[in-house]
Amino acid sequence: MACWKEVSSSSWIYPTLVLCVYGFFSMMRPSEPFLTPYLTGPDKNLTIDEVTNQVFPVWTYSYLVLLFPVFLITDYMRYKPIIILQ
């Protein structure tokens, strides 16, 4: 436990560790393996070709487009308000 006291007393290591742990657990999405069966099921009634060729590309490119403003705002606001808003 002496190493943890050393880490928590450091000025930049502790927030970095907290951000890494938070990022890891926030990206754990247990629903993603079930997304394709849900979209192709009777509720949404999409074909696998529609999901592969229309839904996932829009999802991927929209996520990519939104990353740039989020990165800029996060750097400008110094991470903590963004984590609270998320």
N, C-alpha and C positions, 0 to 999 in steps of 0.2 A: 504493500500500500504506500510505501514511501515514494514510489515512482509516480503515483497518482497525485500526491501533494505537490510534487515537482511540476507536473503537467498543469495542474490547476493554478499554480502561482505564476506560470508564464503568461505573458500578455497576449500572445497570438496563437499559441498551440491549443488552448482550451476552446476558444470559439471556433477554430478550424475543425477540431474533432466533433464538436456539437453539430456544426453544419454538415459534416460528412455523414454522421449517423442519421441526422434528420433527412438528408437527401436520399440516403439508402432506403430508409423505411417509407418515405413518401413515394418512392418509385416502385414499391412492391405493390403490384396490382393483381390481386388474386382473381379478378373478374375477366382479365384479358383472354385466358384460354377458352372461356365460355362465350366470348363475343361472337365469333363466327357461327357456332351452332345457334345462338339466339337470333342472329340476323337472318339465317337461312331457315329458321323454324317457322311454325304457323303464325306467330305473332307479327313478324315483319314480312315474311314471305318473299325474301330476296333469293336469287340464285347465287351459287358460289362464284360464277363469273361476274355478276354484278358487284358482289362484295369485293372480289379481288381487283377488278378493273375500274370501279367507280368509287366505292366507299373508302377503301384503304388509301388510295392515292390522295384523295381530298383531305383525309385525316392527316396524312403524313406531311403534305405541303402546307396545310394551314398551321400545323404545329411548328414547322420550320419558320414560317413567316412570323409567327408570334414570339419566337425565341429572341429575335433581335431587339425588339422594344423592351422585352422583359429583362434581358441582360443589361441594357442601358439604364433602365429605371432602377434595377437592383444595384448597379454600381453607383449611381447617383445618390440613392437613398441609404446606402450602407447596409444592406442585407436584412437588418432586424425588422423594419416595418414590412418588408416583403414576406418574410417568414410568418409574421403575425397575420397578414392579409390572406395568405394561402391557407 
